Amino acid sequence: MSHLTDLPPWAALLVCGLMLVGAATTLIGSLGLLRLPDFYARLHAPTIATSGGTILLCLASILCFAVLQSRWVFHEVLIIFFVTVTTPVTLMLLGQATLYRDRFEEQQGVPRKQKPAPGEE
Amino acid sequence: MELAVVWSVLVAQTMLALAMAFALYRMARGPRAQDRILGLDTLYINAMLMLITFGIRTANTVYFETALIIAVIGFASSIALAKFLMRGEVIE
């Protein structure tokens, strides 16, 4: 009927497993974003969703279409590359901006900036 | 075995929709601006994963191209928003 009919059973089972584990990982990461109490704790939660979930789901897609040999799997490889490279940059920049804002507003519980030693300047 | 893949795609899409709802809640209710940006970041990644599951289901290349574009442009938007939080302007 569709392209999935041609998938051999071992590949279908692997695709199912990878897809379900990837989606569950994403769900756990987003749950952490919802539940964790503090912004600095919350900053860690979506990374598991982005890296783990993206890599597992793209692997499922790569396996499916590599076994079927119906289309190029170039998109998935590019998606894995971009997401793996860009997520740490985004979250690091966001954490830096938040730290700057919290220091500027002098919130409690934020590490202070190191004062320069008297010798240097 | 086709049925197993179709059902697992459905279950995965349900989980991703739930994850998107969590991220949307954080974006709507987040106490401060940085929480909203984090929610938006998670939301577009989850939407991209949802598009990949649609692509597995239908074997249509358009879904994968859309996912690639979202991955690239979402990064630029998140960087711009984080920079706006830090400096108050995007382009210096």
N, CA and C atoms of all chains as a GROMACS GRO file, in nm:
protein
  639
    1MET      N    1   0.084  -0.120   0.000
    1MET     CA    2   0.000   0.000   0.000
    1MET      C    3   0.088   0.125   0.000
    2SER      N    4   0.167   0.139   0.105
    2SER     CA    5   0.254   0.255   0.110
    2SER      C    6   0.399   0.207   0.111
    3HIS      N    7   0.491   0.300   0.127
    3HIS     CA    8   0.631   0.262   0.125
    3HIS      C    9   0.668   0.178   0.246
    4LEU      N   10   0.589   0.188   0.355
    4LEU     CA   11   0.624   0.116   0.477
    4LEU      C   12   0.600  -0.034   0.464
    5THR      N   13   0.520  -0.075   0.365
    5THR     CA   14   0.495  -0.217   0.345
    5THR      C   15   0.623  -0.290   0.306
    6ASP      N   16   0.711  -0.220   0.234
    6ASP     CA   17   0.832  -0.285   0.184
    6ASP      C   18   0.941  -0.297   0.290
    7LEU      N   19   0.918  -0.239   0.408
    7LEU     CA   20   1.020  -0.240   0.511
    7LEU      C   21   1.031  -0.381   0.570
    8PRO      N   22   1.151  -0.442   0.576
    8PRO     CA   23   1.163  -0.574   0.639
    8PRO      C   24   1.138  -0.564   0.789
    9PRO      N   25   1.097  -0.675   0.853
    9PRO     CA   26   1.054  -0.667   0.994
    9PRO      C   27   1.161  -0.616   1.088
   10TRP      N   28   1.287  -0.660   1.070
   10TRP     CA   29   1.389  -0.613   1.165
   10TRP      C   30   1.407  -0.462   1.157
   11ALA      N   31   1.403  -0.409   1.034
   11ALA     CA   32   1.418  -0.263   1.019
   11ALA      C   33   1.296  -0.191   1.077
   12ALA      N   34   1.177  -0.249   1.057
   12ALA     CA   35   1.056  -0.185   1.111
   12ALA      C   36   1.061  -0.179   1.263
   13LEU      N   37   1.105  -0.290   1.325
   13LEU     CA   38   1.113  -0.291   1.471
   13LEU      C   39   1.216  -0.189   1.520
   14LEU      N   40   1.332  -0.183   1.452
   14LEU     CA   41   1.434  -0.086   1.494
   14LEU      C   42   1.383   0.057   1.477
   15VAL      N   43   1.314   0.083   1.366
   15VAL     CA   44   1.260   0.219   1.343
   15VAL      C   45   1.160   0.254   1.452
   16CYS      N   46   1.071   0.158   1.484
   16CYS     CA   47   0.972   0.182   1.592
   16CYS      C   48   1.043   0.214   1.723
   17GLY      N   49   1.143   0.131   1.758
   17GLY     CA   50   1.211   0.151   1.886
   17GLY      C   51   1.281   0.286   1.891
   18LEU      N   52   1.357   0.318   1.787
   18LEU     CA   53   1.430   0.446   1.787
   18LEU      C   54   1.334   0.564   1.794
   19MET      N   55   1.224   0.553   1.721
   19MET     CA   56   1.130   0.665   1.718
   19MET      C   57   1.063   0.685   1.854
   20LEU      N   58   1.022   0.573   1.917
   20LEU     CA   59   0.955   0.585   2.046
   20LEU      C   60   1.052   0.637   2.153
   21VAL      N   61   1.174   0.585   2.153
   21VAL     CA   62   1.271   0.630   2.254
   21VAL      C   63   1.304   0.779   2.232
   22GLY      N   64   1.318   0.819   2.105
   22GLY     CA   65   1.346   0.960   2.077
   22GLY      C   66   1.235   1.051   2.122
   23ALA      N   67   1.110   1.012   2.094
   23ALA     CA   68   0.996   1.096   2.136
   23ALA      C   69   0.985   1.100   2.286
   24ALA      N   70   1.013   0.986   2.354
   24ALA     CA   71   1.006   0.985   2.500
   24ALA      C   72   1.113   1.074   2.559
   25THR      N   73   1.232   1.072   2.500
   25THR     CA   74   1.340   1.160   2.548
   25THR      C   75   1.300   1.307   2.536
   26THR      N   76   1.239   1.340   2.421
   26THR     CA   77   1.194   1.478   2.402
   26THR      C   78   1.090   1.516   2.506
   27LEU      N   79   0.999   1.422   2.533
   27LEU     CA   80   0.894   1.450   2.632
   27LEU      C   81   0.954   1.473   2.769
   28ILE      N   82   1.055   1.392   2.806
   28ILE     CA   83   1.119   1.407   2.937
   28ILE      C   84   1.188   1.543   2.946
   29GLY      N   85   1.255   1.583   2.839
   29GLY     CA   86   1.321   1.713   2.840
   29GLY      C   87   1.224   1.828   2.856
   30SER      N   88   1.110   1.819   2.785
   30SER     CA   89   1.012   1.927   2.796
   30SER      C   90   0.943   1.927   2.931
   31LEU      N   91   0.929   1.806   2.989
   31LEU     CA   92   0.873   1.798   3.124
   31LEU      C   93   0.966   1.866   3.223
   32GLY      N   94   1.096   1.848   3.204
   32GLY     CA   95   1.192   1.917   3.289
   32GLY      C   96   1.180   2.068   3.274
   33LEU      N   97   1.159   2.113   3.150
   33LEU     CA   98   1.141   2.257   3.128
   33LEU      C   99   1.018   2.308   3.202
   34LEU      N  100   0.916   2.223   3.212
   34LEU     CA  101   0.792   2.264   3.280
   34LEU      C  102   0.809   2.262   3.430
   35ARG      N  103   0.881   2.162   3.485
   35ARG     CA  104   0.873   2.134   3.628
   35ARG      C  105   0.986   2.194   3.710
   36LEU      N  106   1.103   2.214   3.652
   36LEU     CA  107   1.217   2.255   3.735
   36LEU      C  108   1.193   2.394   3.791
   37PRO      N  109   1.245   2.421   3.913
   37PRO     CA  110   1.203   2.542   3.985
   37PRO      C  111   1.268   2.671   3.940
   38ASP      N  112   1.388   2.664   3.881
   38ASP     CA  113   1.473   2.782   3.873
   38ASP      C  114   1.520   2.795   3.729
   39PHE      N  115   1.545   2.916   3.682
   39PHE     CA  116   1.583   2.929   3.540
   39PHE      C  117   1.713   2.857   3.509
   40TYR      N  118   1.810   2.867   3.598
   40TYR     CA  119   1.940   2.804   3.570
   40TYR      C  120   1.928   2.652   3.568
   41ALA      N  121   1.832   2.596   3.646
   41ALA     CA  122   1.807   2.452   3.638
   41ALA      C  123   1.732   2.420   3.510
   42ARG      N  124   1.638   2.509   3.474
   42ARG     CA  125   1.556   2.484   3.355
   42ARG      C  126   1.640   2.488   3.228
   43LEU      N  127   1.750   2.563   3.232
   43LEU     CA  128   1.834   2.576   3.112
   43LEU      C  129   1.890   2.441   3.070
   44HIS      N  130   1.905   2.347   3.166
   44HIS     CA  131   1.965   2.218   3.132
   44HIS      C  132   1.866   2.123   3.067
   45ALA      N  133   1.738   2.140   3.098
   45ALA     CA  134   1.641   2.037   3.059
   45ALA      C  135   1.623   2.023   2.907
   46PRO      N  136   1.608   2.130   2.829
   46PRO     CA  137   1.581   2.109   2.687
   46PRO      C  138   1.699   2.053   2.609
   47THR      N  139   1.820   2.055   2.667
   47THR     CA  140   1.933   2.002   2.591
   47THR      C  141   1.917   1.854   2.565
   48ILE      N  142   1.861   1.780   2.662
   48ILE     CA  143   1.840   1.636   2.641
   48ILE      C  144   1.736   1.616   2.531
   49ALA      N  145   1.637   1.706   2.529
   49ALA     CA  146   1.535   1.694   2.424
   49ALA      C  147   1.597   1.719   2.288
   50THR      N  148   1.676   1.826   2.277
   50THR     CA  149   1.726   1.862   2.145
   50THR      C  150   1.830   1.763   2.096
   51SER      N  151   1.933   1.737   2.180
   51SER     CA  152   2.038   1.649   2.126
   51SER      C  153   1.989   1.506   2.117
   52GLY      N  154   1.942   1.450   2.230
   52GLY     CA  155   1.903   1.308   2.228
   52GLY      C  156   1.786   1.280   2.137
   53GLY      N  157   1.679   1.358   2.151
   53GLY     CA  158   1.560   1.333   2.071
   53GLY      C  159   1.585   1.351   1.923
   54THR      N  160   1.658   1.458   1.887
   54THR     CA  161   1.683   1.482   1.745
   54THR      C  162   1.768   1.372   1.684
   55ILE      N  163   1.874   1.331   1.757
   55ILE     CA  164   1.963   1.229   1.701
   55ILE      C  165   1.888   1.097   1.686
   56LEU      N  166   1.808   1.059   1.787
   56LEU     CA  167   1.738   0.929   1.777
   56LEU      C  168   1.634   0.931   1.666
   57LEU      N  169   1.555   1.040   1.658
   57LEU     CA  170   1.451   1.043   1.553
   57LEU      C  171   1.513   1.048   1.414
   58CYS      N  172   1.622   1.123   1.399
   58CYS     CA  173   1.687   1.127   1.267
   58CYS      C  174   1.749   0.993   1.233
   59LEU      N  175   1.800   0.921   1.335
   59LEU     CA  176   1.854   0.788   1.308
   59LEU      C  177   1.743   0.693   1.262
   60ALA      N  178   1.625   0.704   1.324
   60ALA     CA  179   1.513   0.622   1.279
   60ALA      C  180   1.480   0.651   1.134
   61SER      N  181   1.477   0.779   1.099
   61SER     CA  182   1.445   0.817   0.961
   61SER      C  183   1.553   0.771   0.864
   62ILE      N  184   1.680   0.786   0.906
   62ILE     CA  185   1.791   0.742   0.820
   62ILE      C  186   1.782   0.592   0.795
   63LEU      N  187   1.755   0.517   0.902
   63LEU     CA  188   1.746   0.371   0.888
   63LEU      C  189   1.632   0.332   0.794
   64CYS      N  190   1.517   0.396   0.814
   64CYS     CA  191   1.400   0.365   0.732
   64CYS      C  192   1.430   0.387   0.584
   65PHE      N  193   1.479   0.505   0.550
   65PHE     CA  194   1.495   0.536   0.408
   65PHE      C  195   1.624   0.480   0.349
   66ALA      N  196   1.720   0.441   0.437
   66ALA     CA  197   1.838   0.374   0.383
   66ALA      C  198   1.804   0.231   0.346
   67VAL      N  199   1.719   0.165   0.426
   67VAL     CA  200   1.679   0.028   0.394
   67VAL      C  201   1.589   0.028   0.270
   68LEU      N  202   1.498   0.125   0.264
   68LEU     CA  203   1.407   0.130   0.149
   68LEU      C  204   1.478   0.176   0.022
   69GLN      N  205   1.585   0.253   0.036
   69GLN     CA  206   1.657   0.312  -0.077
   69GLN      C  207   1.564   0.394  -0.167
   70SER      N  208   1.476   0.473  -0.104
   70SER     CA  209   1.379   0.549  -0.184
   70SER      C  210   1.418   0.695  -0.197
   71ARG      N  211   1.494   0.749  -0.101
   71ARG     CA  212   1.535   0.889  -0.115
   71ARG      C  213   1.668   0.909  -0.041
   72TRP      N  214   1.731   1.022  -0.071
   72TRP     CA  215   1.858   1.055  -0.007
   72TRP      C  216   1.835   1.084   0.140
   73VAL      N  217   1.934   1.047   0.225
   73VAL     CA  218   1.920   1.077   0.368
   73VAL      C  219   2.008   1.195   0.407
   74PHE      N  220   2.032   1.282   0.310
   74PHE     CA  221   2.122   1.394   0.334
   74PHE      C  222   2.062   1.494   0.434
   75HIS      N  223   1.929   1.513   0.426
   75HIS     CA  224   1.864   1.610   0.515
   75HIS      C  225   1.883   1.576   0.662
   76GLU      N  226   1.867   1.448   0.694
   76GLU     CA  227   1.878   1.409   0.834
   76GLU      C  228   2.018   1.432   0.887
   77VAL      N  229   2.119   1.399   0.805
   77VAL     CA  230   2.257   1.421   0.848
   77VAL      C  231   2.281   1.569   0.873
   78LEU      N  232   2.229   1.654   0.782
   78LEU     CA  233   2.245   1.798   0.801
   78LEU      C  234   2.173   1.846   0.926
   79ILE      N  235   2.052   1.792   0.950
   79ILE     CA  236   1.977   1.835   1.068
   79ILE      C  237   2.053   1.798   1.196
   80ILE      N  238   2.105   1.674   1.201
   80ILE     CA  239   2.183   1.634   1.318
   80ILE      C  240   2.302   1.727   1.338
   81PHE      N  241   2.372   1.757   1.229
   81PHE     CA  242   2.489   1.844   1.239
   81PHE      C  243   2.451   1.982   1.292
   82PHE      N  244   2.350   2.043   1.229
   82PHE     CA  245   2.314   2.180   1.270
   82PHE      C  246   2.267   2.185   1.414
   83VAL      N  247   2.179   2.091   1.452
   83VAL     CA  248   2.124   2.097   1.588
   83VAL      C  249   2.233   2.071   1.691
   84THR      N  250   2.322   1.975   1.662
   84THR     CA  251   2.428   1.947   1.758
   84THR      C  252   2.524   2.064   1.772
   85VAL      N  253   2.547   2.136   1.663
   85VAL     CA  254   2.640   2.249   1.671
   85VAL      C  255   2.574   2.371   1.734
   86THR      N  256   2.446   2.397   1.700
   86THR     CA  257   2.388   2.525   1.740
   86THR      C  258   2.327   2.526   1.879
   87THR      N  259   2.280   2.411   1.931
   87THR     CA  260   2.214   2.412   2.062
   87THR      C  261   2.305   2.462   2.175
   88PRO      N  262   2.428   2.412   2.189
   88PRO     CA  263   2.512   2.464   2.297
   88PRO      C  264   2.538   2.613   2.284
   89VAL      N  265   2.554   2.660   2.161
   89VAL     CA  266   2.580   2.804   2.141
   89VAL      C  267   2.462   2.886   2.192
   90THR      N  268   2.340   2.844   2.151
   90THR     CA  269   2.220   2.917   2.192
   90THR      C  270   2.205   2.920   2.343
   91LEU      N  271   2.217   2.801   2.405
   91LEU     CA  272   2.189   2.796   2.548
   91LEU      C  273   2.298   2.866   2.628
   92MET      N  274   2.422   2.860   2.580
   92MET     CA  275   2.529   2.931   2.650
   92MET      C  276   2.506   3.082   2.643
   93LEU      N  277   2.467   3.131   2.526
   93LEU     CA  278   2.443   3.274   2.510
   93LEU      C  279   2.326   3.318   2.596
   94LEU      N  280   2.221   3.234   2.602
   94LEU     CA  281   2.104   3.267   2.683
   94LEU      C  282   2.140   3.270   2.831
   95GLY      N  283   2.220   3.173   2.875
   95GLY     CA  284   2.263   3.170   3.015
   95GLY      C  285   2.347   3.292   3.049
   96GLN      N  286   2.432   3.332   2.955
   96GLN     CA  287   2.516   3.450   2.977
   96GLN      C  288   2.431   3.575   2.989
   97ALA      N  289   2.331   3.587   2.901
   97ALA     CA  290   2.243   3.704   2.905
   97ALA      C  291   2.165   3.708   3.035
   98THR      N  292   2.118   3.590   3.081
   98THR     CA  293   2.043   3.586   3.207
   98THR      C  294   2.131   3.624   3.324
   99LEU      N  295   2.254   3.573   3.324
   99LEU     CA  296   2.347   3.607   3.433
   99LEU      C  297   2.372   3.757   3.435
  100TYR      N  298   2.390   3.816   3.317
  100TYR     CA  299   2.412   3.960   3.308
  100TYR      C  300   2.294   4.036   3.364
  101ARG      N  301   2.172   3.993   3.326
  101ARG     CA  302   2.052   4.062   3.374
  101ARG      C  303   2.036   4.048   3.524
  102ASP      N  304   2.062   3.925   3.576
  102ASP     CA  305   2.046   3.904   3.720
  102ASP      C  306   2.147   3.985   3.799
  103ARG      N  307   2.270   3.995   3.747
  103ARG     CA  308   2.370   4.076   3.816
  103ARG      C  309   2.333   4.223   3.812
  104PHE      N  310   2.278   4.264   3.699
  104PHE     CA  311   2.241   4.404   3.683
  104PHE      C  312   2.131   4.442   3.781
  105GLU      N  313   2.035   4.349   3.802
  105GLU     CA  314   1.924   4.376   3.893
  105GLU      C  315   1.958   4.341   4.036
  106GLU      N  316   2.080   4.286   4.059
  106GLU     CA  317   2.128   4.248   4.192
  106GLU      C  318   2.032   4.153   4.261
  107GLN      N  319   1.999   4.046   4.192
  107GLN     CA  320   1.915   3.942   4.250
  107GLN      C  321   1.995   3.861   4.351
  108GLN      N  322   1.921   3.795   4.442
  108GLN     CA  323   1.986   3.708   4.540
  108GLN      C  324   2.025   3.576   4.474
  109GLY      N  325   2.131   3.514   4.528
  109GLY     CA  326   2.167   3.379   4.484
  109GLY      C  327   2.236   3.373   4.350
  110VAL      N  328   2.285   3.486   4.300
  110VAL     CA  329   2.357   3.486   4.174
  110VAL      C  330   2.505   3.509   4.206
  111PRO      N  331   2.594   3.428   4.148
  111PRO     CA  332   2.737   3.450   4.176
  111PRO      C  333   2.781   3.588   4.131
  112ARG      N  334   2.855   3.653   4.219
  112ARG     CA  335   2.902   3.789   4.187
  112ARG      C  336   3.020   3.782   4.091
  113LYS      N  337   3.042   3.891   4.026
  113LYS     CA  338   3.157   3.900   3.937
  113LYS      C  339   3.284   3.910   4.021
  114GLN      N  340   3.391   3.842   3.974
  114GLN     CA  341   3.518   3.849   4.047
  114GLN      C  342   3.572   3.991   4.044
  115LYS      N  343   3.607   4.039   4.161
  115LYS     CA  344   3.670   4.172   4.163
  115LYS      C  345   3.815   4.157   4.118
  116PRO      N  346   3.868   4.249   4.039
  116PRO     CA  347   4.009   4.239   3.997
  116PRO      C  348   4.101   4.258   4.117
  117ALA      N  349   4.209   4.182   4.118
  117ALA     CA  350   4.305   4.192   4.228
  117ALA      C  351   4.369   4.332   4.228
  118PRO      N  352   4.412   4.381   4.345
  118PRO     CA  353   4.464   4.518   4.350
  118PRO      C  354   4.588   4.541   4.265
  119GLY      N  355   4.670   4.436   4.246
  119GLY     CA  356   4.793   4.452   4.169
  119GLY      C  357   4.765   4.483   4.023
  120GLU      N  358   4.677   4.403   3.960
  120GLU     CA  359   4.646   4.428   3.819
  120GLU      C  360   4.541   4.540   3.807
  121GLU      N  361   4.492   4.566   3.697
  121GLU     CA  362   4.385   4.664   3.679
  121GLU      C  363   4.369   4.683   3.531
  122MET      N  364   0.408  -0.560   0.927
  122MET     CA  365   0.489  -0.470   1.009
  122MET      C  366   0.456  -0.324   0.980
  123GLU      N  367   0.381  -0.300   0.875
  123GLU     CA  368   0.349  -0.161   0.844
  123GLU      C  369   0.268  -0.098   0.956
  124LEU      N  370   0.177  -0.180   1.013
  124LEU     CA  371   0.088  -0.129   1.117
  124LEU      C  372   0.167  -0.086   1.241
  125ALA      N  373   0.271  -0.164   1.274
  125ALA     CA  374   0.352  -0.129   1.392
  125ALA      C  375   0.418   0.007   1.372
  126VAL      N  376   0.472   0.030   1.252
  126VAL     CA  377   0.538   0.160   1.228
  126VAL      C  378   0.435   0.272   1.234
  127VAL      N  379   0.318   0.249   1.174
  127VAL     CA  380   0.216   0.355   1.173
  127VAL      C  381   0.173   0.388   1.315
  128TRP      N  382   0.153   0.282   1.398
  128TRP     CA  383   0.110   0.309   1.535
  128TRP      C  384   0.219   0.375   1.616
  129SER      N  385   0.345   0.334   1.596
  129SER     CA  386   0.450   0.398   1.674
  129SER      C  387   0.471   0.543   1.629
  130VAL      N  388   0.444   0.571   1.500
  130VAL     CA  389   0.448   0.711   1.458
  130VAL      C  390   0.340   0.790   1.530
  131LEU      N  391   0.221   0.730   1.543
  131LEU     CA  392   0.112   0.800   1.613
  131LEU      C  393   0.147   0.826   1.759
  132VAL      N  394   0.202   0.724   1.826
  132VAL     CA  395   0.237   0.740   1.967
  132VAL      C  396   0.346   0.847   1.982
  133ALA      N  397   0.446   0.842   1.892
  133ALA     CA  398   0.554   0.941   1.898
  133ALA      C  399   0.499   1.081   1.874
  134GLN      N  400   0.403   1.093   1.783
  134GLN     CA  401   0.347   1.226   1.758
  134GLN      C  402   0.267   1.276   1.878
  135THR      N  403   0.198   1.183   1.948
  135THR     CA  404   0.126   1.225   2.068
  135THR      C  405   0.223   1.277   2.174
  136MET      N  406   0.335   1.202   2.192
  136MET     CA  407   0.433   1.246   2.291
  136MET      C  408   0.492   1.381   2.252
  137LEU      N  409   0.522   1.400   2.122
  137LEU     CA  410   0.580   1.527   2.080
  137LEU      C  411   0.480   1.640   2.096
  138ALA      N  412   0.352   1.612   2.074
  138ALA     CA  413   0.251   1.717   2.092
  138ALA      C  414   0.242   1.757   2.238
  139LEU      N  415   0.253   1.657   2.328
  139LEU     CA  416   0.252   1.688   2.471
  139LEU      C  417   0.374   1.773   2.508
  140ALA      N  418   0.489   1.736   2.450
  140ALA     CA  419   0.611   1.814   2.477
  140ALA      C  420   0.595   1.956   2.426
  141MET      N  421   0.532   1.972   2.308
  141MET     CA  422   0.509   2.106   2.256
  141MET      C  423   0.417   2.185   2.345
  142ALA      N  424   0.317   2.116   2.404
  142ALA     CA  425   0.225   2.185   2.496
  142ALA      C  426   0.300   2.234   2.619
  143PHE      N  427   0.391   2.152   2.671
  143PHE     CA  428   0.471   2.195   2.788
  143PHE      C  429   0.554   2.319   2.753
  144ALA      N  430   0.620   2.313   2.636
  144ALA     CA  431   0.703   2.426   2.597
  144ALA      C  432   0.618   2.551   2.575
  145LEU      N  433   0.497   2.532   2.521
  145LEU     CA  434   0.408   2.646   2.497
  145LEU      C  435   0.362   2.707   2.629
  146TYR      N  436   0.338   2.619   2.729
  146TYR     CA  437   0.301   2.670   2.862
  146TYR      C  438   0.414   2.755   2.919
  147ARG      N  439   0.538   2.704   2.904
  147ARG     CA  440   0.651   2.780   2.958
  147ARG      C  441   0.667   2.912   2.884
  148MET      N  442   0.634   2.911   2.754
  148MET     CA  443   0.647   3.034   2.677
  148MET      C  444   0.539   3.134   2.715
  149ALA      N  445   0.419   3.084   2.748
  149ALA     CA  446   0.310   3.177   2.780
  149ALA      C  447   0.320   3.227   2.923
  150ARG      N  448   0.362   3.141   3.017
  150ARG     CA  449   0.357   3.176   3.157
  150ARG      C  450   0.491   3.205   3.220
  151GLY      N  451   0.602   3.179   3.146
  151GLY     CA  452   0.736   3.193   3.203
  151GLY      C  453   0.750   3.320   3.281
  152PRO      N  454   0.807   3.312   3.402
  152PRO     CA  455   0.807   3.433   3.485
  152PRO      C  456   0.883   3.548   3.421
  153ARG      N  457   0.991   3.519   3.351
  153ARG     CA  458   1.070   3.629   3.296
  153ARG      C  459   1.096   3.603   3.147
  154ALA      N  460   1.160   3.700   3.084
  154ALA     CA  461   1.177   3.695   2.938
  154ALA      C  462   1.263   3.577   2.897
  155GLN      N  463   1.368   3.546   2.977
  155GLN     CA  464   1.457   3.437   2.936
  155GLN      C  465   1.385   3.303   2.939
  156ASP      N  466   1.287   3.285   3.028
  156ASP     CA  467   1.209   3.162   3.028
  156ASP      C  468   1.127   3.150   2.900
  157ARG      N  469   1.074   3.263   2.856
  157ARG     CA  470   0.996   3.259   2.732
  157ARG      C  471   1.083   3.223   2.613
  158ILE      N  472   1.204   3.276   2.609
  158ILE     CA  473   1.293   3.244   2.496
  158ILE      C  474   1.330   3.097   2.499
  159LEU      N  475   1.356   3.044   2.619
  159LEU     CA  476   1.388   2.902   2.631
  159LEU      C  477   1.270   2.816   2.584
  160GLY      N  478   1.148   2.859   2.621
  160GLY     CA  479   1.029   2.787   2.576
  160GLY      C  480   1.016   2.790   2.425
  161LEU      N  481   1.043   2.904   2.365
  161LEU     CA  482   1.035   2.915   2.218
  161LEU      C  483   1.138   2.825   2.151
  162ASP      N  484   1.258   2.822   2.208
  162ASP     CA  485   1.365   2.737   2.154
  162ASP      C  486   1.323   2.590   2.155
  163THR      N  487   1.271   2.545   2.271
  163THR     CA  488   1.225   2.406   2.280
  163THR      C  489   1.108   2.381   2.187
  164LEU      N  490   1.021   2.480   2.173
  164LEU     CA  491   0.901   2.462   2.090
  164LEU      C  492   0.940   2.439   1.944
  165TYR      N  493   1.035   2.518   1.893
  165TYR     CA  494   1.067   2.496   1.750
  165TYR      C  495   1.142   2.367   1.727
  166ILE      N  496   1.223   2.326   1.826
  166ILE     CA  497   1.290   2.195   1.810
  166ILE      C  498   1.186   2.083   1.808
  167ASN      N  499   1.085   2.094   1.898
  167ASN     CA  500   0.982   1.990   1.902
  167ASN      C  501   0.900   1.989   1.773
  168ALA      N  502   0.873   2.107   1.719
  168ALA     CA  503   0.798   2.113   1.593
  168ALA      C  504   0.879   2.049   1.480
  169MET      N  505   1.012   2.069   1.482
  169MET     CA  506   1.097   2.008   1.381
  169MET      C  507   1.093   1.856   1.392
  170LEU      N  508   1.096   1.804   1.516
  170LEU     CA  509   1.089   1.658   1.532
  170LEU      C  510   0.955   1.604   1.486
  171MET      N  511   0.849   1.680   1.512
  171MET     CA  512   0.716   1.640   1.465
  171MET      C  513   0.713   1.630   1.312
  172LEU      N  514   0.777   1.727   1.246
  172LEU     CA  515   0.783   1.722   1.099
  172LEU      C  516   0.860   1.600   1.051
  173ILE      N  517   0.966   1.560   1.126
  173ILE     CA  518   1.041   1.441   1.084
  173ILE      C  519   0.953   1.316   1.096
  174THR      N  520   0.871   1.310   1.203
  174THR     CA  521   0.783   1.191   1.212
  174THR      C  522   0.681   1.191   1.098
  175PHE      N  523   0.630   1.309   1.062
  175PHE     CA  524   0.541   1.314   0.944
  175PHE      C  525   0.613   1.266   0.820
  176GLY      N  526   0.741   1.303   0.808
  176GLY     CA  527   0.819   1.261   0.693
  176GLY      C  528   0.838   1.111   0.688
  177ILE      N  529   0.862   1.047   0.805
  177ILE     CA  530   0.875   0.901   0.807
  177ILE      C  531   0.744   0.836   0.763
  178ARG      N  532   0.633   0.895   0.807
  178ARG     CA  533   0.504   0.836   0.775
  178ARG      C  534   0.471   0.845   0.625
  179THR      N  535   0.503   0.960   0.564
  179THR     CA  536   0.458   0.980   0.426
  179THR      C  537   0.568   0.969   0.322
  180ALA      N  538   0.696   0.965   0.364
  180ALA     CA  539   0.810   0.958   0.272
  180ALA      C  540   0.811   1.075   0.175
  181ASN      N  541   0.770   1.191   0.222
  181ASN     CA  542   0.768   1.310   0.138
  181ASN      C  543   0.890   1.396   0.174
  182THR      N  544   0.967   1.434   0.074
  182THR     CA  545   1.091   1.506   0.100
  182THR      C  546   1.064   1.647   0.152
  183VAL      N  547   0.947   1.701   0.122
  183VAL     CA  548   0.916   1.839   0.162
  183VAL      C  549   0.924   1.855   0.313
  184TYR      N  550   0.879   1.751   0.388
  184TYR     CA  551   0.882   1.760   0.534
  184TYR      C  552   1.025   1.773   0.585
  185PHE      N  553   1.116   1.698   0.523
  185PHE     CA  554   1.255   1.703   0.570
  185PHE      C  555   1.319   1.837   0.536
  186GLU      N  556   1.285   1.891   0.421
  186GLU     CA  557   1.340   2.022   0.388
  186GLU      C  558   1.288   2.128   0.484
  187THR      N  559   1.158   2.120   0.518
  187THR     CA  560   1.103   2.214   0.614
  187THR      C  561   1.172   2.202   0.749
  188ALA      N  562   1.198   2.077   0.792
  188ALA     CA  563   1.264   2.056   0.920
  188ALA      C  564   1.404   2.118   0.918
  189LEU      N  565   1.474   2.102   0.807
  189LEU     CA  566   1.609   2.161   0.796
  189LEU      C  567   1.603   2.313   0.805
  190ILE      N  568   1.506   2.372   0.735
  190ILE     CA  569   1.495   2.518   0.738
  190ILE      C  570   1.461   2.567   0.878
  191ILE      N  571   1.371   2.496   0.947
  191ILE     CA  572   1.336   2.536   1.084
  191ILE      C  573   1.458   2.527   1.174
  192ALA      N  574   1.539   2.420   1.157
  192ALA     CA  575   1.658   2.405   1.241
  192ALA      C  576   1.754   2.520   1.222
  193VAL      N  577   1.769   2.568   1.098
  193VAL     CA  578   1.867   2.674   1.073
  193VAL      C  579   1.814   2.809   1.117
  194ILE      N  580   1.689   2.841   1.081
  194ILE     CA  581   1.636   2.974   1.108
  194ILE      C  582   1.602   2.991   1.256
  195GLY      N  583   1.559   2.882   1.321
  195GLY     CA  584   1.531   2.890   1.464
  195GLY      C  585   1.655   2.926   1.543
  196PHE      N  586   1.768   2.872   1.500
  196PHE     CA  587   1.894   2.906   1.567
  196PHE      C  588   1.921   3.056   1.557
  197ALA      N  589   1.903   3.111   1.438
  197ALA     CA  590   1.928   3.255   1.420
  197ALA      C  591   1.834   3.337   1.508
  198SER      N  592   1.707   3.295   1.517
  198SER     CA  593   1.612   3.373   1.597
  198SER      C  594   1.647   3.365   1.744
  199SER      N  595   1.687   3.247   1.791
  199SER     CA  596   1.721   3.236   1.933
  199SER      C  597   1.843   3.319   1.966
  200ILE      N  598   1.943   3.317   1.877
  200ILE     CA  599   2.063   3.398   1.900
  200ILE      C  600   2.026   3.546   1.905
  201ALA      N  601   1.939   3.589   1.812
  201ALA     CA  602   1.901   3.730   1.809
  201ALA      C  603   1.827   3.769   1.936
  202LEU      N  604   1.738   3.681   1.984
  202LEU     CA  605   1.664   3.714   2.106
  202LEU      C  606   1.756   3.718   2.228
  203ALA      N  607   1.850   3.623   2.236
  203ALA     CA  608   1.941   3.623   2.350
  203ALA      C  609   2.029   3.748   2.348
  204LYS      N  610   2.070   3.788   2.230
  204LYS     CA  611   2.152   3.908   2.219
  204LYS      C  612   2.071   4.033   2.254
  205PHE      N  613   1.944   4.031   2.220
  205PHE     CA  614   1.858   4.143   2.256
  205PHE      C  615   1.845   4.154   2.407
  206LEU      N  616   1.834   4.039   2.476
  206LEU     CA  617   1.826   4.043   2.622
  206LEU      C  618   1.952   4.102   2.682
  207MET      N  619   2.065   4.072   2.621
  207MET     CA  620   2.191   4.114   2.680
  207MET      C  621   2.217   4.262   2.653
  208ARG      N  622   2.193   4.307   2.531
  208ARG     CA  623   2.237   4.441   2.493
  208ARG      C  624   2.124   4.540   2.477
  209GLY      N  625   2.002   4.493   2.454
  209GLY     CA  626   1.893   4.583   2.428
  209GLY      C  627   1.880   4.620   2.283
  210GLU      N  628   1.970   4.570   2.198
  210GLU     CA  629   1.956   4.589   2.054
  210GLU      C  630   2.020   4.470   1.984
  211VAL      N  631   1.973   4.441   1.863
  211VAL     CA  632   2.017   4.319   1.797
  211VAL      C  633   2.140   4.345   1.712
  212ILE      N  634   2.134   4.452   1.632
  212ILE     CA  635   2.246   4.483   1.543
  212ILE      C  636   2.318   4.604   1.598
  213GLU      N  637   2.445   4.588   1.622
  213GLU     CA  638   2.518   4.701   1.680
  213GLU      C  639   2.596   4.776   1.572
   0.00000   0.00000   0.00000
